[in-house]
Amino acid sequence: MILSTAHISCNILADLLIAHGLRDIVISPGSRNSPIIMALARRPELRCHPVIDERSAAFIALGLARQIFRPVAVVCTSGTALLNYAPAVAEAFYSCVPLIIISADRPEEWIDQDDSQTIWQQNVLADYVKRRADIPAHTDFDNARWWIRRLINDALLEAVDGRQGPIHLNIRLDAPLNSQSNWEENSTQVIKMVTPPAQIPVARIREMTLPLRGQHRVMIIAGFHRPDAKLNRALSRLAALPNVAVLTETISNLHSPLFVSRIDSTLSRMSADEKDALRPDTVITVGGALVSRHIKEWMRNLPEVEHWHVGHSHTTIDSFRHLSVRINMDETPFMTQLASALQPHKGDNGQPSTSDYATRWQEIARRAASEHQKRLETAPWSTLKAFATLIKSLPATTNLHLSNGTSIRYAQLMDCSEIHRCECNRGVSGIDGSTSTALGASIAYQTGPTILITGDMSMQYDIAALSSTLLNPRLKIIVICNDGGEIFRFIGSTSDLPELEKYLVVGTRLPLRDLCRGYGLSYSEASSEQELHEVLPGFLSENNRPALLAVNTPGKESAEVLRNYFRQSPSQKD
C-alpha cells in the first residue's frame, strides 16, 4: 500500500506500465499532469527522467527506446504541450519505435470553453500512432476500473505487437489535482499476449526460393536496422553464395567483408554497361527507408526486376515501383530460412552454380574503395576531408548518431564497419531532434561514448537538449560548421536557385563556445585537418563532462568537393 494520487486512472496506468515491463519515463512538468507524475514517481520500479522542453523530451525518449529495445513513456501536461511531441512521434511511427505517449487533459465538457490549456487533443496524433485511448475524467460509475484497465492494456499490447510503434493515452483529469489516497500497488489485472514466432513451412520456402537458384541474380539491400547478430549471420551465409550480392547502408548495422557496404561510392564508380550487366533479377529489401538516392533511382529505372520486401509494415511499400511480394514477418527468421533453403547453391541441372554475380559486385566495391581513398588524398580541406578524419578516429565502442542533411550522407561514403552502432532519424528524416535523440541513447549506453555528428543548422534546431539535466559525460557532440545548409548547395533541386544563399543556406550565427560555457560543456574547435588531428585526442578522452567539438569547413567549397567526388573518371564512363 502506498500514498498516491486519488485519481484511479493514474494508478491503474502505473500498475500496467510496470506489469508490461516498462521502466523508463521522460516527464515534462505541468499542473494538469501532476496526478500522473505523482502516480509514476512514487513507484520505485520506474526511472523518471525530467525534461522541461516537450519536443526535446519526446526525442530523448525516442533515443532511449531505440537503445534499450523496449518501450519508453513520455508524459506531458494538457494543451499545446502535446503538439510538441508530434515530430518525435512521427519519427517513432515510421522507424517502428514503441513510444508510450501519455498526455493529461481537461474533462471533455471544458474544451472550447475558454479554459486555459484546452484543445481537442485526443486525436491530434491519430495518423502517427498505432492505437489511441481517451481515458475519462469521471470514473464514478460501474465497470469504470474494468474499462480503463482494458483500454490501457490494449494500447500497451499494440505498441509491441508486430510492427512496433507509438501509442497515445490521453488521460482526462478533473480537479482537485492534488488529492491523495492509499493505493494497493500492482493490484490491477494485466492482460498479456502470446504471439508464436512466425515461420514459413519448409515446403513453401523451398517453392518460393526455387527460382532464386543457379544463374538467377539476387540482390539483398538492407536499410536502417538495429544491430542483430542472427540477421547478420544469415545475410553473411547468403552473401557467400555466388549469385547473391548483399548491399548494406551505414545505419543497417550489418557488417561482413562480403557485403557491399558503401552503396553510393560503389554505384557512382560503375559505368552504364556495368550497371546493366549487374542488375538483379530479384531484389529483396529488409529494414527501413534507404538513404541512398543512387540505389533508389537505379532501381526505379530498371526495365524488369522482381522486388520482395521483408518485414512488418503498416502499408504496402513499393518504393522501387517493382514490388511483387510482400513478406509480412520479421526479417531475421525469414533470412535464416532463405539462407538454409538456398544451400547448397546448385543450378537447375543439379550442378554447383557458376555465377560470378557476387564476385563481380565485391570486385567493384573494392575498386570503389580504392578510388575513394585516392580522392580523399587529393581533396582540400572540406567537410568530406573532416568526415574521413573523424570516422577513422572514433573508438570502436562508439554509439554513433548522425543528423539528417549532409551528416548521414557523408557517413554513407565511409567505412563504419568498426564502429559499434550507427543511428539516424531516417523514419521521417527530419532535421529536428538529433541532439536530444543522441542524449536519450547516452542515458542507457554506458559501454562507450555516444557521439553525435551534426550540422550547424541541425544543432540550432535542438539547443534545448543542452539545457537538460540528463546531459552526461558519455555524450560528445561534433558540429560541422559549414555556413549552414551544405546539402542545399549540393542537391540539384536547390543548388542553382537564385534564392539559395538568402533563404536556403541561412547562416546560423551559433555561439557554440558561449553555449558550452553556459551549459557546462567542454569546448574545442578545429579549422583544418592538422588542427582536427590535434584536438581530437582531448575531445575523445574528456570524461568529466559532456564535450562539444566545432569543426569549421568552407560551405561552398565543400559542396563542390562532394560534387567532384561523384564525378566519374573518363575510364568509368560509357
C-alpha positions in Angstrom: 0.0 0.0 0.0 1.4 3.4 -1.0 0.1 7.0 -0.7 -0.6 8.1 -4.2 -2.9 10.3 -6.2 -6.6 9.8 -5.7 -7.2 9.6 -9.5 -7.6 5.9 -10.1 -6.8 6.1 -13.8 -3.3 7.3 -13.0 -2.7 4.5 -10.5 -4.0 1.9 -13.0 -1.6 3.4 -15.5 1.3 3.0 -13.2 0.4 -0.6 -12.4 0.1 -1.6 -16.0 3.3 0.2 -17.2 5.2 -1.8 -14.6 3.4 -5.1 -15.4 4.2 -4.7 -19.2 7.9 -4.3 -18.5 8.3 -0.6 -19.0 10.9 1.0 -16.7 11.9 4.4 -18.2 9.6 7.5 -18.3 10.5 11.0 -19.6 8.4 13.6 -17.8 7.8 17.3 -18.6 6.4 19.5 -15.8 2.8 20.8 -15.6 -0.1 21.1 -13.3 -2.7 19.0 -15.2 -0.3 16.1 -15.4 0.7 16.3 -11.7 -1.6 13.3 -10.7 0.2 11.2 -13.4 3.6 12.4 -12.1 2.6 11.5 -8.6 1.5 8.0 -9.5 4.6 7.3 -11.5 7.3 9.0 -9.5 6.2 7.2 -6.3 6.9 3.7 -7.8 10.4 2.6 -7.3 10.2 0.2 -10.2 10.2 3.2 -12.6 13.0 5.5 -13.6 11.6 9.0 -14.2 13.7 11.4 -16.2 12.7 15.1 -16.0 12.9 17.2 -19.2 11.3 20.7 -19.4 11.0 21.1 -23.2 8.4 18.7 -24.6 9.9 18.5 -28.1 13.3 17.6 -26.7 11.7 15.2 -24.2 10.0 13.2 -26.9 13.2 12.8 -28.9 15.1 11.9 -25.7 12.5 9.1 -25.1 12.9 8.0 -28.8 16.7 7.7 -28.5 16.4 5.8 -25.2 13.8 3.4 -26.5 15.9 2.7 -29.6 18.9 2.0 -27.4 17.3 -0.4 -25.0 14.9 -2.2 -27.5 12.0 -1.6 -25.1 9.1 0.9 -24.8 9.7 4.2 -23.1 6.9 6.5 -21.9 6.8 10.3 -22.2 4.4 12.4 -20.1 3.2 15.9 -20.7 0.5 18.3 -19.5 -2.5 19.4 -21.4 -2.9 21.8 -24.4 -0.1 22.7 -26.8 2.5 20.7 -24.8 1.2 17.5 -26.6 1.7 19.2 -30.1 5.4 19.5 -29.4 5.6 15.7 -29.3 4.5 15.4 -33.0 7.9 15.4 -34.7 9.3 12.6 -32.5 6.1 10.6 -32.6 6.1 10.7 -36.4 9.7 9.5 -36.4 8.8 6.8 -34.0 5.9 5.6 -36.2 8.0 5.4 -39.4 11.0 3.9 -37.7 9.0 1.4 -35.6 9.9 2.6 -32.1 7.4 1.8 -29.3 6.9 5.2 -27.6 4.1 5.4 -25.0 2.7 8.9 -25.3 0.8 9.9 -22.1 -0.9 13.3 -22.1 -3.0 14.9 -19.4 -6.2 16.6 -20.5 -9.2 18.5 -19.1 -12.6 16.9 -18.8 -14.4 17.0 -22.1 -17.1 19.4 -21.0 -14.4 22.1 -20.5 -13.0 22.0 -24.0 -13.8 25.1 -26.1 -14.9 27.0 -23.1 -12.1 29.5 -22.8 -10.5 27.4 -20.0 -6.7 27.6 -20.1 -4.6 25.0 -21.8 -7.5 23.2 -23.5 -7.6 21.9 -27.1 -9.1 18.9 -28.7 -6.1 16.7 -28.1 -7.3 13.1 -28.1 -6.8 12.8 -31.9 -4.0 15.2 -32.7 -1.5 12.3 -33.2 -4.0 9.9 -34.8 -2.2 9.5 -38.1 1.1 8.6 -36.3 0.2 6.2 -33.5 -0.9 2.6 -33.7 -3.5 2.9 -31.1 -5.0 5.7 -29.0 -7.3 5.7 -26.0 -9.2 8.6 -24.4 -9.5 7.9 -20.6 -12.4 9.7 -19.0 -12.1 12.1 -16.1 -15.3 10.8 -14.4 -14.9 7.3 -13.0 -17.7 7.1 -10.5 -19.8 4.5 -12.4 -20.0 0.7 -12.6 -17.2 -1.0 -14.6 -15.1 2.2 -14.8 -12.0 0.4 -13.5 -12.5 -2.5 -15.8 -13.0 -0.2 -18.8 -9.8 1.9 -18.0 -7.8 -1.2 -17.4 -8.9 -2.7 -20.7 -8.2 0.4 -22.7 -4.6 0.8 -21.3 -3.8 -2.9 -21.6 -4.9 -2.9 -25.2 -2.9 0.1 -26.1 0.3 -1.2 -24.4 0.0 -4.6 -26.1 -0.4 -2.9 -29.5 2.8 -0.9 -29.1 5.0 -4.0 -29.2 2.9 -6.3 -31.4 4.0 -7.0 -35.0 5.2 -3.7 -36.5 6.1 -1.8 -33.3 5.3 1.8 -32.9 3.9 4.6 -30.7 0.6 4.6 -28.9 -1.3 7.5 -27.3 -3.0 7.5 -23.9 -5.0 10.8 -23.3 -5.9 10.9 -19.6 -8.6 13.4 -18.6 -8.3 14.7 -15.1 -10.7 16.8 -13.0 -9.9 19.0 -10.0 -8.7 18.6 -7.3 -5.4 17.6 -8.9 -3.5 17.3 -5.7 -5.9 14.9 -3.8 -4.2 11.8 -2.5 -5.3 8.4 -1.2 -3.9 5.0 -0.5 -3.4 2.6 -3.4 -2.6 -1.1 -3.4 0.2 -1.2 -5.9 0.2 -3.9 -8.6 -3.4 -4.6 -7.9 -4.5 -4.0 -11.5 -5.1 -7.1 -13.6 -2.7 -7.2 -16.5 -3.6 -8.7 -19.9 -0.7 -10.5 -21.6 -0.4 -11.6 -25.2 1.4 -14.6 -26.6 2.5 -14.4 -30.2 4.2 -17.5 -31.6 7.3 -16.8 -33.7 6.4 -16.8 -37.4 8.0 -19.5 -39.7 7.2 -20.3 -43.3 6.7 -24.1 -43.8 9.8 -25.7 -45.3 7.9 -26.9 -48.4 6.7 -23.4 -49.0 10.1 -21.7 -48.6 11.6 -24.2 -51.0 8.9 -23.5 -53.5 9.4 -19.7 -53.1 13.2 -19.9 -53.5 13.4 -22.3 -56.4 13.6 -19.5 -59.0 16.4 -17.9 -57.0 18.9 -20.6 -57.7 21.6 -21.1 -60.3 22.3 -18.1 -62.6 19.4 -16.1 -61.1 20.9 -12.8 -59.9 19.7 -12.0 -56.4 20.4 -8.6 -54.7 19.6 -8.0 -51.0 19.5 -4.4 -49.8 19.4 -3.5 -46.1 18.1 -0.2 -44.9 18.2 1.1 -41.3 18.0 -1.6 -38.7 19.0 -2.1 -35.1 22.1 -4.4 -34.5 21.0 -8.1 -35.0 23.7 -10.8 -34.8 21.4 -13.5 -36.1 20.3 -11.5 -39.1 24.0 -10.6 -39.8 24.9 -14.3 -39.8 22.0 -15.2 -42.2 23.0 -12.4 -44.6 26.7 -13.5 -44.4 25.6 -17.0 -45.4 23.6 -15.6 -48.3 26.5 -13.3 -49.4 28.7 -16.3 -49.7 26.5 -17.7 -52.5 27.9 -17.0 -56.0 24.6 -15.5 -57.3 23.8 -13.3 -54.3 25.0 -9.7 -53.7 24.3 -8.1 -50.3 24.3 -4.3 -50.1 24.1 -2.6 -46.7 23.7 1.0 -45.6 25.7 2.5 -42.8 22.7 2.6 -40.4 21.7 -1.0 -41.2 24.3 -2.1 -38.5 25.1 -5.2 -40.6 28.8 -5.9 -41.4 30.8 -8.5 -43.3 33.7 -8.4 -45.7 31.3 -10.0 -48.2 28.9 -7.1 -48.1 28.9 -4.1 -50.4 28.7 -1.5 -47.5 29.3 1.8 -49.3 26.4 1.8 -51.8 26.8 5.4 -53.1 30.5 5.2 -53.6 30.2 1.9 -55.4 27.3 2.8 -57.7 28.9 6.2 -58.6 32.0 4.3 -59.8 30.1 2.0 -62.2 29.7 2.6 -65.9 26.3 2.2 -67.6 27.5 -1.1 -69.1 28.5 -2.5 -65.7 25.1 -1.4 -64.1 23.3 -3.2 -67.0 25.4 -6.3 -66.6 25.0 -6.5 -62.8 21.3 -5.5 -62.5 19.5 -8.0 -60.3 16.7 -10.4 -61.4 15.2 -10.3 -57.9 15.9 -7.7 -55.3 15.0 -8.3 -51.6 14.8 -5.4 -49.2 14.9 -5.5 -45.4 14.9 -2.8 -42.8 13.7 0.8 -43.1 13.8 3.5 -45.7 17.0 3.8 -47.7 19.3 6.8 -47.6 20.9 6.2 -50.9 19.3 8.1 -53.8 21.6 6.3 -56.2 20.2 2.9 -55.4 16.6 4.2 -55.4 17.0 6.0 -58.8 18.7 3.0 -60.3 16.1 0.5 -59.2 13.2 2.7 -60.3 14.6 3.0 -63.8 15.3 -0.7 -64.3 13.0 -2.2 -67.0 12.4 -5.5 -65.3 13.1 -6.6 -61.8 11.2 -8.6 -59.2 11.1 -7.0 -55.7 10.4 -8.7 -52.4 10.1 -6.7 -49.2 10.5 -8.5 -45.9 9.3 -7.1 -42.6 6.3 -5.8 -40.8 4.9 -2.7 -42.5 1.7 -0.7 -41.9 1.0 -0.5 -45.6 2.3 -1.8 -49.0 5.6 0.0 -49.6 6.7 -0.1 -53.2 9.5 2.5 -53.3 11.2 0.9 -56.3 7.9 0.6 -58.3 8.6 -3.2 -58.9 7.1 -4.8 -55.8 5.8 -8.3 -56.4 5.9 -10.0 -53.0 5.3 -8.5 -49.5 6.5 -10.9 -46.8 5.0 -9.6 -43.6 7.2 -11.2 -40.9 10.4 -10.5 -39.0 13.4 -10.2 -41.2 15.7 -12.4 -39.1 13.7 -15.7 -39.3 12.9 -15.2 -43.0 16.5 -14.6 -43.9 17.7 -17.5 -41.8 15.2 -19.7 -43.7 16.2 -18.3 -47.0 19.9 -18.9 -46.4 19.1 -22.5 -45.4 16.8 -23.1 -48.4 19.4 -21.9 -50.9 22.1 -24.2 -49.5 23.9 -25.9 -51.3 23.9 -23.5 -54.2 23.3 -25.7 -57.2 21.9 -24.8 -60.6 18.9 -26.2 -62.3 20.9 -29.2 -63.6 22.0 -30.1 -60.1 25.5 -28.9 -60.6 27.0 -26.1 -58.5 26.2 -22.6 -59.7 28.9 -21.0 -61.9 27.5 -17.5 -61.4 30.1 -14.7 -60.8 27.5 -12.2 -59.7 28.6 -11.8 -56.1 32.3 -11.8 -57.1 31.8 -9.0 -59.6 30.0 -6.8 -57.1 32.7 -7.4 -54.5 35.4 -6.5 -57.0 33.7 -3.3 -58.0 33.2 -2.4 -54.3 37.0 -2.9 -53.7 37.7 -0.7 -56.8 35.4 2.0 -55.5 37.1 1.9 -52.1 40.4 2.4 -53.7 39.1 5.3 -55.8 37.5 6.7 -52.6 40.9 6.7 -50.9 42.6 8.4 -53.9 40.1 11.2 -54.0 40.4 11.7 -50.2 44.2 12.1 -50.5 43.9 14.9 -53.1 40.8 16.6 -51.6 41.4 20.0 -50.0 40.1 20.8 -46.5 36.4 20.3 -46.7 33.5 18.5 -45.0 34.5 15.3 -46.8 38.0 15.5 -45.5 36.8 16.3 -42.0 34.4 13.3 -42.0 37.1 10.9 -43.2 39.3 12.0 -40.4 36.5 11.8 -37.8 35.3 8.3 -38.7 38.8 6.8 -38.7 39.4 8.3 -35.2 36.3 7.2 -33.4 36.7 4.4 -30.7 35.3 1.0 -31.7 32.9 1.3 -28.8 31.3 4.4 -30.2 27.5 4.6 -30.5 27.4 7.0 -33.5 24.4 9.2 -34.1 24.1 11.2 -37.3 21.9 14.2 -38.0 19.9 14.4 -41.3 21.2 16.5 -44.2 24.8 16.0 -45.1 26.0 14.1 -42.0 24.2 10.9 -42.8 25.2 11.2 -46.5 28.9 11.7 -45.7 28.8 8.7 -43.3 27.4 6.6 -46.2 30.7 7.1 -48.0 32.9 6.0 -45.2 33.8 2.6 -43.8 31.9 2.4 -40.5 32.2 -1.3 -40.0 34.5 -1.0 -36.9 32.0 1.3 -35.1 29.8 -0.3 -32.5 26.5 1.1 -33.8 25.3 3.8 -36.2 21.9 5.6 -35.9 20.0 8.4 -37.6 16.3 9.5 -37.5 15.5 8.2 -41.0 11.9 7.2 -40.4 10.8 10.7 -41.4 14.4 12.1 -42.0 13.6 15.4 -40.1 16.4 17.8 -39.2 15.0 18.4 -35.7 15.7 16.4 -32.6 19.0 14.8 -33.4 20.8 16.1 -30.3 18.0 15.0 -28.0 17.8 11.6 -29.6 21.6 11.1 -29.1 21.2 12.3 -25.5 18.4 9.8 -24.9 20.6 7.0 -26.2 23.6 8.1 -24.0 21.4 7.6 -20.8 21.3 3.9 -21.5 24.5 3.2 -23.3 27.4 3.0 -20.9 30.0 0.8 -22.7 31.4 3.7 -24.6 30.7 7.2 -25.8 27.6 8.3 -27.7 28.9 10.6 -30.4 26.7 12.8 -32.4 27.9 14.3 -35.7 25.6 17.1 -36.7 25.4 20.2 -38.8 25.2 23.8 -37.6 21.6 24.1 -38.9 20.6 20.8 -37.2 22.3 21.9 -34.0 20.3 25.1 -33.9 17.0 23.2 -34.1 17.8 21.4 -30.8 19.6 23.8 -28.5 17.1 22.8 -25.7 18.9 19.5 -25.4 22.0 21.3 -23.9 19.9 22.6 -21.0 18.8 19.1 -19.9 19.8 17.8 -16.5 20.3 14.5 -18.2 23.4 15.7 -20.0 26.3 13.4 -19.1 30.0 12.9 -19.9 29.3 10.0 -22.2 27.7 12.3 -24.8 30.0 14.0 -27.2 28.8 16.4 -30.0 30.7 17.2 -33.2 29.2 20.2 -35.0 30.2 20.6 -38.7 30.1 24.4 -39.1 29.8 24.8 -42.9 27.9 28.1 -43.1 24.6 26.4 -42.8 22.8 24.0 -45.2 25.6 22.5 -47.2 23.1 19.9 -48.6 21.2 22.7 -50.4 24.4 23.7 -52.1 24.9 20.1 -53.3 21.5 18.7 -54.4 20.3 19.6 -57.9 16.9 20.8 -56.9 18.2 23.8 -54.9 21.9 24.4 -55.8 21.2 26.6 -58.8 18.3 28.6 -57.4 18.9 32.4 -57.0 17.2 32.2 -53.6 19.8 29.7 -52.4 22.1 31.9 -50.3 19.3 34.1 -48.8 16.6 31.7 -48.0 18.0 28.1 -48.0 21.6 28.4 -46.9 20.9 30.5 -43.8 23.8 31.4 -41.5 23.2 30.2 -38.0 25.4 32.5 -36.0 25.7 29.8 -33.4 27.7 31.0 -30.4 28.9 27.5 -29.7 31.7 28.5 -27.4 29.4 30.6 -25.3 26.7 27.9 -25.2 29.3 25.4 -23.9 30.5 27.8 -21.3 26.9 28.5 -20.2 25.7 24.9 -20.1 29.0 23.4 -18.7 30.3 21.5 -21.8 33.9 21.2 -22.7 34.6 23.1 -25.9 37.2 22.6 -28.7 37.5 23.8 -32.3 39.3 22.9 -35.5 39.5 24.7 -38.8 42.0 22.4 -40.7 43.0 18.8 -40.9 46.0 19.4 -38.7 44.0 21.2 -36.1 41.4 18.4 -36.1 44.1 15.7 -35.5 45.5 17.9 -32.6 42.2 18.4 -30.8 40.6 15.0 -31.3 42.5 13.1 -28.6 41.5 15.6 -25.9 37.9 15.7 -27.1 37.5 11.9 -27.1 39.2 11.5 -23.7 37.0 14.0 -21.9 35.4 12.0 -19.1 34.3 14.6 -16.6 31.7 16.5 -18.6 30.0 16.4 -22.0 32.1 17.7 -24.8 31.5 19.6 -28.0 33.8 20.0 -30.9 33.2 22.6 -33.6 34.7 21.7 -37.0 34.8 24.7 -39.3 34.6 23.8 -43.0 34.0 26.0 -46.1 30.4 25.5 -47.2 30.7 26.4 -50.9 34.0 24.6 -51.5 32.8 21.5 -49.6 29.7 21.2 -51.8 32.0 21.4 -54.9 34.3 18.8 -53.4 31.4 16.5 -52.9 30.2 17.0 -56.5 33.7 16.2 -57.8 33.7 13.1 -55.6 30.7 11.7 -57.5 32.0 12.6 -61.0 33.3 9.6 -62.8 36.7 9.5 -64.3 36.9 9.1 -68.1 37.6 5.3 -67.8 34.4 4.8 -65.8 32.1 6.4 -68.3 30.2 4.6 -71.1 
